[in-house]
Amino acid sequence: MNYYSFEYPYLILLLIPIIWCLYKCREQLKQKYFVHLQFLPVKRNFMKIEWIIKILIFILLCIALASPIIVDKSNPLNRNGKDIVLVLDGSGSMNASGFDVEDEFSGGKRLSRFALTKIVAKSFIQNRENDNIGIVLYGDFAFIASPITYEKEIVIDMLSYLSEGMAGQNTAIGEGISMGVRAFRHSKAKSKVMVLLSDGEHNSGSISPKDALSLAKQEGIKIYTIAIGEADSALMAKIAKESGGVYYSALNAKELQNVYEAIDQLESSKISSKEYKLKEYYFQSLLLIACGLLLFLLYREIKR
């Protein structure tokens, strides 16, 4: 969808005094009497056209000064959303069926914690229309499954390929947070949000959750934590509190969806900003037309 506007709309008001002056300050031709009028060229029609062209030139110049622009609001660079990284626990314990079976999510089938987490995460990603999303998976180690991007389809495709155990069987929460911080390396967003999900205690990795939390705080990253299964609730609550986020726990798929919806409400995007990054300027075209009309008048004046 295109958005039409002016960078300096108040300059349009210049048209009022200019048009008024052109109307009131027109050149008054002194009447002369000559018997043989047939020997004089008739220029009245052109004088009228000349006046219209002058007004048109001033109108074009005023509109050009107001700087007309077109902004493509469907372009991701023209959005004022957030950068969000989902840090998902992919340890072996996520293969357990720790959630209640609910037809809304599983179609009556008994799915693993990880499978249900992916379903709910997919819905969250699809609803974040104005944001950039990335995914980190962690187990014994962590890796960026999808870099931060506006292309939701790509993120969802990458999410579908993930499975528990891909990053090892243990739970390295510190590695997950650290890799999440790395995912924000090239982020220029003012609001950086990490959603950390875990179903176990930190028992692996070369970096502690405390050190990883310090890295996140240095980068101004807010961490929302979600504890499921046998997660270390105390640790997850501490991570959320110290980073400025909120701690949640979920006992089933419905509660997990409610958690993501709560985060969605807390981190709603402010898309109403007028500070667009990409603009198409059209004042040049108006200036060219005005210059062309001015040259036409000069040409006619020289011929006279």
Order of alpha helices (4+ residues) and beta strands (2+ residues): beta-alpha-alpha-beta-beta-alpha-alpha-beta-beta-alpha-alpha-beta-alpha-beta-alpha-beta-alpha-beta-alpha
